[in-house]
Amino acid sequence: MLAAEIIAAKRDGHTLAEAQIRAFVAGLTAPEGEARWSDAQVAALAMAVLLRGMDRAETVALTQAMTDSGERLRWAGFGRPVLDKHSTGGLGDKTSLLLAPIVAACGGLVPMISGRGLGHTGGTLDKLEALPGYGVDPSPERLHAVLRTAGCAIIGASERLAPADRRLYAIRDVTATVESLPLITASILSKKLAAWLDALVLDVKLGSGAFMRDAAAAQALATSLVDTARGAGLAAAALVTDMNQVLGRSAGNALEVAECLALLRGEPGDARLVEVTLGLAARLLVLGGLQADEPAALAAARRALASGAAAERFAAMVAGLGGPGDVLKNARLASAPVIAEVPAPRDGVVAAIDARALGYAIVELGGGRRRGGDAIDPRVGLDEMVALGETRRAGEPLARVHAADEAGAARAVAAVQAAVTLADSAPPPPPWLHQRIDGDMA
């Protein structure tokens, strides 16, 4: 099949056959030569898909073909359902650090393939690498050993998983085609299907700190992900959760790890962060067949956190992957040399928070990447962050800035003040859960 014919078919609004889609994916990964699609051809089809869309069958076919472009992970002999969670990203989204050990403590096997920060959002791998020695790319033998001991392992995607996605995403990133719903769906799910999961829960973020700031767009993405996953034979559900403020009270790699460790140790913490984590975990336990219904699953997840069982799993995972052997007592997290409070400029109720602006303030501090390959300072960020609906008097702290130097701290203080809107009154904060999406298996 000629690349030009496939491009023209989608350009003209036709539905692509599975054979055409597989020819495209084969062209993505073929070695240099006649069979390999050029960057221009890949970009042309990506733009045609962006403009013309794909139906469910096309999206499923694309996802499966991209999955088949590389190796698949195998989990024979563990005797547990293989479960995972994916988030579309947000500010202070640290739920993976809690969810993986909670689900493991409830009987699941959680080989969680995670990513790095993108734009204003943080990445789970970046957070964990704030722990000295933590290795996100273990050998298969070490990964299996950690899973047998801890029941969970949060790691990065091997280059051998869905290699077609790696090339396609790099081209999309520079051709204004990142926003295509079918291509987003296939990119996310191809790596999850390659992990040979039994069930997947998807956390689609909505709000000022999310990539999806519009409710209709978030619903469309959640529906596409669930329908495509189930069309490919993977049990899946999505929760559309709120990202109109920091999730928890911290944002920044080492600070978020510290917040999670405190919760795992049983210390009081942010109720909203706990509820989001437990809600996602409960849905996953039901999908994986470990609990009969949501109330039972929620109770089991809450017990795993409160009893210390999840903390034990997390500690075993960290030690097994090269991190501190006594992480619950001494995580050896680096601390920033400059800590500055952000004073409220006036009396008022927190009526709005521009979470995206806060995310870019952390990038400016060195806590995120402006471009791929940039080094990250794990020490910097925000903690003790104010929440929507809370009251502050002039001069009382809205947050604390952790910075590498005084100049950076001063810029971040001003950025936080600009991002937090104080008013005489404010509507009730939005609920953490906006919508649930459950599809039917094809």
Phi, psi and omega in degrees: 000130180283137179303318183299325179291321179292317178299314181297322180299314180287324177303323182272006173088014180278157174278129179280139175284159180302321180297322178294319180294319179292328176295321177297312182294322176298323178292334177293322189254357180295149175294166181306132182152192185295329184283342183278130175287139176286163176302322180296319179293318177299315180297321181296317179291321178301318179292322178297320178293319178302316186277326185258339179079178174220145175278180185299316183298319178296316182295320176298315181297319179296315180299315181292322179294320178293323175299316183287354180287348180222197181277165175241143177281150181234143185230035181296140174092357181277330177069024179227151172293139182267117190233152180205168179222145175230137175245145177280357170101142179192184184270122181074020182280094184248017186298329182300324182295334178264319185295316183303309179289331176297311181294323176298319179293340179264008175108000179270157170256122190237085171272088190273113176274114186241173184233185180257172181298148180223120181063234183275355185263150178277163179241141183298320180296321178297321179297310184293329178288354169291341175277119184305128175090348183297126182255122184266359181230065183285160172293157177305323181294317180291320179301313181296322179296318179294318179297324178291327181277313188258335184082354179211152175206121179261115188222174176270165179282131174293151176296345180276349179271125177043058181298335178299324181294325182299315180288318181297318182294320180299322179286319177301322185299334184246011181233019176058037178238014179298327189283359181295122184298313179297324181287323173300313182300311181295324180297313181293311191280335181299320179287326178290319177294326178293338177279001174054058183276158169267332180201152183219133171250137184246128179254101181263114185277145181224128175138192189293336180259007183255163171290327177263105182261354182248134185298320180295320179293319179296318178296319180297317179294315180300317180294317179298316180296314182292314181297320181290316178301314181290327175296333177269004176093011181254122176297126185209153173211158180232143170245127174269111187245158189282137176224048177265009176197172176300137175275111190091203183243008182222155173212122188136142197300299181294324181294323179290322176299316179299320179296318180292320178299321178298317178295318179297327178284354179093010179282153179301144181211189183289121185295325182293318177300317180296316183293320177298313181298313182293324178296317178293317180297318181297317180297322180292322179296324177289314179302323182277000178078014180273340176223150186283327184207172185298314180301317179294320180293319179297318179296319180295317179296319180295320178296319181299323178286314186289329185280345185093357180297320178294322179299319179297319179295317180297315180298320179294321178297311182298313180296319182293333180261015171098000180279187181304135182287343179234050191300330181289334179262321183212096183280348180058036178283135178288148179242149182285147181286340182238125176234125184227135175283150177256105183283140174294133182284346182201169171289149174161175175260141179288107185264334180202151176225126175274088185294328178296318179297322177297320179300317180288334174295324178289321175301317180297327177289345183106006183271003177212179184254135169278332178210158181302138180094349177297142174284148180247138173269108185289347187281334194271162177147204182233145168217177185051041184286136178293155180243159177303138178090350180277154183254138175226145171264157181306129180094339177288152188286136170271333181187175168242136177262133173248118189225163179279337180205170184295321182294317178297320179297318181296318178295320181291322177302314180294323181293319179294316178301320180289332184276343182256122179263119175258134182224170179290332177209164182209149175292164177300145177300150179293153176293158180290331181252121178267322187196150173245137179237116175236126179257180178254140177294136180290000000 
